[in-house]
Structures are given as C-alpha cells and as structure tokens.
Amino acid sequence: MGRLRIKRIGVMGGTFDPIHTGHLVTAEEALHQFKLDEILFVPSGHPPHKEDRESLDPESRYIMTVIATATNPRFRVSRMEIERPGPSYTIDTVKELRRLYGANSEIYFITGADAILEILTWKEPEKLLREAMFIAATRPGYELRRLEESLPQEEKERHAVAPRVLVMEIPALAISSTDIRSRVREGRPITYLVPQGVREFIEKNGFYR
Ligand code: NAP
C-alpha cells in the first residue's frame, strides 16, 4: 500500500480591507508555484499590530473575501480569526489548523513581505516557524535584501528564519488596499482592481467614503 500523500495547505492571512485582485493573483500563483492543494483565506479578526487605523468590521471584511473567492473551487474562507476573541495571533491559527488537518499536512502561511519582515516580533516566533512554512509576497523591485537583512545574523541562525521563508514576486501587488480606500474616498474608480461583486458590496454599504 502506498504512503498517505501529504496535503499542502496554503493559508492566506491578511486584514483584507478590502480584498483585491492582487491578493487573488497571489493566492493563485502560490497554488501553482508551491504545488498547494488548496488555499484557505483567513481574514484577521482584530489585527495585532494595528492600533493606528480602525479597520472595517471583521464580518464585512469576511463577506468581501467570500464574494471574491466564491467561484474558485480551490479557494475557501475561514471564520476562525473573526470568531476568536482578542487579537488574531498567527500562532493560534496555525495550531488550530494543525489540529484540523492532522499530521499528514503542511501549512504554507502566505502574506505580504512587509508583514513577514516583522515575524520575530509576533507571538511565539520560534514555535510558529517550526509549525509552518512562510511565503512572502512582494511586488517586483522590492528590496529582497531587506527581508534577509531584517535580522542580525546570530538571530537568523538561532531562529532558523531564512530556510522557512520563501519569496514570491507578484506584479499584481502594485494594487493595494490602502490605494483602493483612497480611491473610494476621492471618488476615483476601483473597477478591475477588485472583483465586481466586491466593488458593488463596497458601494452598496458606503464603505471607505
Ligand atoms: P499589513 O501590515 O496590513 O500588510 C503589510 C503589507 O502586506 C501590505 O502591503 C499589505 O497589502 C500586504 N499583504 C497583507 N496580506 C497579504 C496577503 N495575504 N497577500 C499579499 N499581500 C498581503 O498586514 P496585515 O494584513 O495586518 O497582516 C498580515 C498577516 O500577518 C495577517 O494574517 C496577520 O494576522 C498576521 N500577523 C500576525 C501577527 C502576530 O501573530 N502577532 C502580527 C502581525 C501580522 P494590502 O494592504 O494591500 O493587503
């Protein structure tokens, strides 16, 4: 009898305020480049590093993520972080996914390179780096050295960060949630930058005005 095949799960972590085409291209490219079986989008409930700006409420960010991913059979969305009370720590999400998917699975946590630069300041970084692989999505021209140099050498070795972080260049990440929010506020178009259903949902609810 053959051995059980390891299931490779991509986990797209983000605030998704709002989700946009750049995120969708990132997820599809990760699926392809790293031969993942599926992508689970996990919108943050209460982003831990964000006291400066109020994000849209978690339920609305979740609904937009569902609308954006609904037609892709390999994309799913989890309510895990929006239902967990307190700040959304990635380690808690990874532990919960490990329990759900079991030993025959590998977790690839996909997020923006700027977020991953800070990974050693996240909760339980050593455990986190043992439990999952990380895919840092960047726009072309991003100084990859910044990622490499973000830690002093001895720290890098102590935490063994480098071998656990993979990098992926995504031209579509010229699109950003910050730009979409300013466009809405200034009455400029967001057509094609977000899926049509997401644009209509933003308009219907008067978000970001
Ligand atoms: P952020 O600081 O808002 O984003 C940093 C950069 O990454 C932005 O340019 C952002 O662009 C981009 N980005 C975010 N998510 C992305 C994704 N899935 N794919 C491609 N680009 C992405 O980051 P955040 O959204 O708050 O946090 C990212 C993830 O890291 C979340 O899952 C969060 O829970 C986790 N995190 C965990 C801890 C912790 O455990 N202590 C601390 C910080 C972050 P857009 O604005 O266009 O998305």
Residues whose N, C-alpha, C, O or C-beta is under 5 A from the ligand:
A	BS01	NAP	M12 G13 G14 T15 H23 T26 V42 S44 P47 P48 H49 S88 Y89 T90 I91 I110 T111 G112 A113 D114 A115 W122 K123 A137 I175 S176 S177 T178
